[in-house]
Amino acid sequence: MHSVLSPSQLQLLRHLMLAEVPHPDADPVSVAVRDLEEASLPGDVQTLSWMGLLEVRAERLAITPRGRAVHFEAECAVLSTRLAEVTAFADDLQRRTPSLSAELHALRQLVSGAWSVTEAMAYVERWAH
């Protein structure tokens, strides 16, 4: 399930993951308090509702199970990108500073999920002695 959503739509889903949000027509102050984009909110609500990602319950917006899945998919994509950047940074640091080879190898193993923090620290400790 891959959905391409705008930053404002993703932000609205993030807020809905925490709690229902008053409908913007019913409570415009809550929109400002949550720092949601007032201009795009009506369109975002309509689009996300049409996609089955949120539902309007009386005067409140609530996330649907599909909306939760799309939210987690988007969060996972962000985290995967960040981990890839950390790995690339470790590669670059290792080229610049070969003396950190053991530490950066441990970092890459940790990022990839091959090692736990405890295993990575033990590896670094073994290389230090």
Backbone bond lengths (Angstrom), bond angles and torsions (degrees), N, CA, C in turn:
res aa  C-N    CA-C-N  psi(-1)  N-CA   C-N-CA  omega(-1)  CA-C   N-CA-C  phi
1 M - - - 1.443 - - 1.528 107.96 -
2 H 1.313 116.69 101.15 1.457 119.58 -179.22 1.513 108.61 -116.22
3 S 1.307 116.70 120.75 1.453 121.80 179.31 1.513 108.99 -122.03
4 V 1.305 116.05 137.41 1.458 121.00 176.43 1.520 107.17 -101.27
5 L 1.311 115.02 113.37 1.451 120.90 -178.39 1.516 110.32 -118.35
6 S 1.308 116.01 154.12 1.466 121.13 177.75 1.526 108.91 -74.88
7 P 1.334 116.74 161.29 1.471 119.13 176.46 1.532 112.84 -56.77
8 S 1.334 117.36 -37.88 1.467 118.75 -179.49 1.533 111.05 -69.80
9 Q 1.325 117.65 -34.61 1.474 120.27 176.54 1.523 110.67 -66.88
10 L 1.330 116.76 -42.64 1.466 120.27 177.80 1.520 111.24 -63.54
11 Q 1.328 116.54 -38.76 1.462 119.94 178.60 1.536 110.46 -64.18
12 L 1.316 116.93 -41.05 1.467 119.89 178.03 1.525 110.29 -63.21
13 L 1.330 117.58 -43.03 1.468 119.89 177.34 1.524 111.10 -61.77
14 R 1.353 117.23 -38.85 1.475 120.43 177.86 1.528 110.59 -59.29
15 H 1.321 116.23 -43.68 1.469 119.74 179.02 1.523 110.65 -65.29
16 L 1.328 116.49 -39.51 1.459 120.15 -178.94 1.528 112.24 -69.96
17 M 1.316 117.40 -23.15 1.464 120.09 175.63 1.530 110.45 -65.33
18 L 1.316 116.74 -30.02 1.463 121.43 -178.45 1.522 112.58 -83.81
19 A 1.328 115.85 -39.21 1.467 119.77 -177.76 1.521 109.01 -172.11
20 E 1.315 114.94 161.50 1.460 118.75 173.42 1.526 108.72 -62.32
21 V 1.321 115.27 152.98 1.462 121.66 -178.63 1.527 107.61 -119.28
22 P 1.336 117.28 136.81 1.464 118.06 175.58 1.532 110.55 -58.98
23 H 1.327 116.02 142.72 1.461 119.71 177.97 1.527 107.93 -60.58
24 P 1.334 117.81 136.84 1.469 119.87 -176.43 1.527 113.59 -58.76
25 D 1.335 117.70 -30.60 1.472 119.55 178.02 1.524 110.72 -70.03
26 A 1.330 116.93 -30.89 1.461 121.41 -177.51 1.526 112.26 -83.83
27 D 1.328 117.42 -31.43 1.470 120.46 -175.06 1.532 110.07 -148.33
28 P 1.339 117.43 79.63 1.468 120.18 -178.47 1.527 113.73 -63.84
29 V 1.326 118.07 -23.28 1.459 121.21 179.56 1.531 110.15 -65.23
30 S 1.331 117.19 -38.71 1.468 119.91 -178.67 1.524 111.71 -63.81
31 V 1.324 116.55 -28.38 1.467 120.96 177.16 1.520 109.34 -65.65
32 A 1.310 116.96 -46.14 1.464 121.76 -179.36 1.527 110.59 -66.37
33 V 1.327 117.07 -41.07 1.459 121.41 -179.06 1.526 110.52 -61.82
34 R 1.319 117.03 -37.22 1.468 121.36 -178.83 1.521 112.30 -85.02
35 D 1.323 116.96 0.70 1.466 122.20 178.53 1.533 111.64 59.84
36 L 1.327 116.40 36.38 1.453 121.28 175.06 1.527 109.32 -86.10
37 E 1.311 117.24 150.37 1.466 121.36 -178.87 1.531 109.58 -73.15
38 E 1.321 115.23 109.59 1.468 119.79 -177.37 1.522 112.28 -60.78
39 A 1.315 116.14 -38.81 1.468 119.92 -175.74 1.528 112.17 -66.76
40 S 1.324 117.01 -37.57 1.466 119.43 -176.00 1.529 113.16 -94.38
41 L 1.320 117.47 -10.19 1.462 120.41 -173.47 1.533 113.95 -59.44
42 P 1.319 120.28 -47.45 1.475 117.85 179.68 1.535 112.35 -58.33
43 G 1.310 117.07 -43.41 1.460 120.15 177.87 1.515 112.11 -66.71
44 D 1.338 116.94 -38.84 1.462 120.90 178.11 1.525 110.81 -62.93
45 V 1.332 116.65 -44.17 1.464 120.88 179.22 1.528 109.85 -61.54
46 Q 1.320 116.36 -44.73 1.463 120.46 -179.31 1.531 110.87 -63.35
47 T 1.331 117.02 -47.21 1.464 121.32 -178.14 1.529 111.30 -65.32
48 L 1.334 116.77 -47.97 1.468 120.25 -178.80 1.527 111.34 -65.03
49 S 1.318 116.57 -33.64 1.462 120.46 176.63 1.528 109.56 -68.15
50 W 1.308 117.14 -45.36 1.473 122.03 178.61 1.530 110.68 -60.73
51 M 1.344 116.90 -37.24 1.466 121.38 179.32 1.530 112.19 -76.46
52 G 1.317 117.21 -7.85 1.458 120.59 -179.50 1.515 113.54 79.99
53 L 1.330 116.99 21.70 1.458 121.20 -177.31 1.530 112.64 -95.19
54 L 1.323 115.65 -22.14 1.459 119.85 174.29 1.509 108.44 -142.28
55 E 1.311 114.93 161.69 1.460 119.87 176.38 1.517 109.11 -134.89
56 V 1.318 114.30 151.12 1.457 120.19 177.78 1.523 106.90 -96.73
57 R 1.324 115.24 121.12 1.469 122.38 177.90 1.519 107.76 -115.85
58 A 1.316 115.96 105.69 1.461 121.83 -175.59 1.535 108.03 56.80
59 E 1.309 117.30 -112.44 1.471 120.01 -179.83 1.521 111.53 -111.53
60 R 1.329 116.38 29.76 1.464 121.10 -178.31 1.520 109.64 -131.69
61 L 1.327 115.02 153.25 1.461 122.28 175.15 1.520 107.50 -104.25
62 A 1.325 116.64 136.98 1.464 121.44 179.26 1.520 109.02 -134.99
63 I 1.320 116.12 145.14 1.454 121.15 178.90 1.532 109.23 -80.61
64 T 1.314 116.13 145.48 1.465 121.54 177.79 1.530 108.86 -95.66
65 P 1.318 117.76 168.16 1.474 119.18 174.72 1.537 112.14 -57.10
66 R 1.309 117.17 -39.63 1.473 119.91 176.26 1.528 110.58 -63.37
67 G 1.328 116.88 -39.02 1.463 121.23 177.26 1.515 111.59 -62.09
68 R 1.330 116.38 -39.78 1.469 120.64 176.77 1.525 110.31 -62.13
69 A 1.324 116.34 -43.83 1.470 120.31 -179.80 1.529 110.76 -62.25
70 V 1.320 117.13 -43.71 1.466 120.69 179.47 1.523 110.32 -65.73
71 H 1.327 116.68 -39.18 1.471 120.48 176.94 1.528 110.41 -59.13
72 F 1.343 116.43 -49.30 1.467 119.81 -178.83 1.526 111.43 -65.99
73 E 1.319 117.53 -35.21 1.464 120.81 176.99 1.532 110.22 -62.00
74 A 1.317 116.97 -43.83 1.468 121.15 179.44 1.522 110.96 -66.00
75 E 1.336 117.25 -42.29 1.465 120.89 178.22 1.526 110.67 -63.17
76 C 1.318 116.81 -40.44 1.461 121.79 178.88 1.531 110.55 -62.52
77 A 1.326 116.93 -41.46 1.463 120.92 179.41 1.532 110.69 -63.08
78 V 1.322 116.84 -41.62 1.466 121.16 178.71 1.526 110.23 -63.01
79 L 1.329 116.17 -45.74 1.465 120.15 -178.82 1.528 111.87 -67.12
80 S 1.314 117.59 -37.55 1.466 120.90 177.45 1.523 110.74 -62.77
81 T 1.310 116.06 -42.19 1.467 120.50 177.67 1.522 110.47 -62.88
82 R 1.329 116.43 -43.56 1.465 120.55 179.86 1.524 111.23 -62.32
83 L 1.330 117.40 -42.40 1.464 120.74 179.16 1.529 111.24 -65.40
84 A 1.315 117.09 -37.86 1.467 119.93 176.73 1.527 110.36 -64.23
85 E 1.325 116.91 -37.67 1.463 120.57 177.37 1.522 110.99 -66.38
86 V 1.328 118.18 -38.82 1.466 121.48 177.98 1.525 109.73 -62.92
87 T 1.320 116.78 -42.92 1.461 120.85 178.94 1.523 110.89 -63.03
88 A 1.322 117.28 -44.29 1.469 120.68 178.73 1.531 110.71 -63.56
89 F 1.324 116.43 -38.50 1.460 121.01 177.57 1.534 110.27 -64.12
90 A 1.334 117.03 -42.31 1.472 120.91 178.00 1.527 110.10 -62.29
91 D 1.327 118.14 -41.05 1.464 121.43 177.36 1.524 111.03 -60.14
92 D 1.331 115.53 -44.94 1.463 120.22 -179.98 1.531 110.97 -65.19
93 L 1.322 117.05 -42.63 1.465 120.16 178.11 1.527 111.47 -62.73
94 Q 1.318 116.92 -38.20 1.465 119.91 -179.58 1.528 110.42 -65.64
95 R 1.321 117.30 -37.78 1.475 120.18 176.28 1.527 110.83 -63.67
96 R 1.325 116.08 -39.25 1.469 120.61 -177.44 1.526 112.44 -79.72
97 T 1.336 116.69 -32.18 1.461 121.40 -174.61 1.528 109.79 -133.64
98 P 1.319 117.39 79.92 1.470 119.99 -177.84 1.525 113.48 -58.64
99 S 1.322 118.22 -23.77 1.465 120.42 -179.31 1.536 112.21 -65.91
100 L 1.333 117.95 -15.60 1.461 121.51 178.72 1.529 112.18 -96.21
101 S 1.310 116.41 17.29 1.461 121.75 -174.36 1.529 113.00 -53.79
102 A 1.325 117.88 -48.60 1.465 121.20 -177.81 1.531 110.78 -64.21
103 E 1.316 117.07 -44.08 1.457 121.23 -179.08 1.525 111.47 -63.40
104 L 1.327 115.56 -42.63 1.459 119.16 -177.60 1.529 111.45 -73.35
105 H 1.332 116.53 -32.56 1.461 119.32 173.84 1.532 109.59 -62.71
106 A 1.313 116.77 -44.60 1.465 121.43 178.52 1.531 110.54 -61.82
107 L 1.325 116.66 -40.71 1.462 120.90 178.69 1.527 110.73 -61.95
108 R 1.329 117.06 -45.45 1.464 119.90 179.31 1.528 111.29 -63.54
109 Q 1.333 117.64 -38.70 1.466 120.44 177.78 1.529 111.01 -64.95
110 L 1.315 116.00 -38.03 1.459 121.13 177.84 1.524 110.46 -65.72
111 V 1.324 116.47 -47.07 1.465 121.44 -179.44 1.521 110.96 -60.98
112 S 1.324 117.02 -39.18 1.469 119.99 -177.67 1.526 112.38 -75.72
113 G 1.330 116.77 -12.39 1.456 120.14 -179.34 1.517 113.32 88.63
114 A 1.335 116.46 3.53 1.465 119.93 -179.63 1.530 111.34 -71.82
115 W 1.336 116.95 -31.60 1.463 121.74 -178.64 1.513 110.16 -125.88
116 S 1.331 114.93 154.09 1.464 121.22 171.17 1.535 107.69 -85.58
117 V 1.310 116.47 173.08 1.470 120.22 176.37 1.524 109.49 -61.06
118 T 1.319 116.74 -40.69 1.476 120.85 -179.97 1.526 110.54 -61.26
119 E 1.320 117.16 -44.56 1.473 120.40 179.16 1.523 111.48 -65.33
120 A 1.315 117.11 -40.92 1.465 120.67 179.40 1.529 110.60 -63.87
121 M 1.332 116.68 -43.71 1.467 120.06 179.05 1.528 110.88 -65.07
122 A 1.319 117.88 -40.07 1.476 121.13 178.76 1.531 110.62 -62.76
123 Y 1.319 116.96 -40.07 1.462 121.46 178.11 1.530 109.92 -61.72
124 V 1.313 116.59 -47.16 1.464 121.62 -179.40 1.542 109.26 -63.10
125 E 1.303 116.89 -41.70 1.472 120.61 179.27 1.533 110.68 -62.68
126 R 1.333 117.18 -42.29 1.485 120.08 178.80 1.523 110.89 -61.18
127 W 1.325 117.06 -39.81 1.461 120.79 -179.14 1.537 111.97 -72.79
128 A 1.330 116.25 -25.01 1.467 120.17 -178.26 1.527 110.96 -73.24
129 H 1.331 117.41 -23.60 1.469 120.05 -176.60 1.477 111.32 -98.49
